Amino acid sequence: YANLYMKCWESEPEKRPTLHEILTELERLSKEIEILSVINHSV
């Protein structure tokens, strides 16, 4: 999440992610958190 946050505040606007890229990354992070939660609950 921190990496995405930093990219969004890039000083050069053309280096910032698009809304589509942001949403894609947030979905990926959400799935990763879900998987980790399942793993932690099964231990």
N, C-alpha and C positions, 0 to 999 in steps of 0.2 A: 504494500500500500504506500509506503513511504516513497518508493521509486516513482510511482505514478503521480503522487502529490508533487514531487520535485519537477517532473516533466511538465506538469500543468502550470508551474510558475517560472518556466524557462524565460529568460529575458528577451530572447528573440522569438516573436510569435510564430514564425514558420517552423520552429522546432517543437512547439507544443502539440500534444496529441489532438486529433479531431474528436468530436463527441462520440462518433462510432468507435474509435480506438479506445476511448475511456470506458464506454459501456462494455465492450468486449473484454477488456482487462478486469473490470469489476465482476463480470460474470465468471471469469476464470478464477479469480480470487475467492468468490463465493463458493464455487464448486470445490476448490482446494480446502477451504475451511470445513465444508460439509464432510469431505472424505476424512480429514483429520479427526473430526468429531466422532465419526463412526469408528475409526480405528481406536481412539482413546476409550470409547465406551465398551469396546469388545475385549479390552485387555483385562 
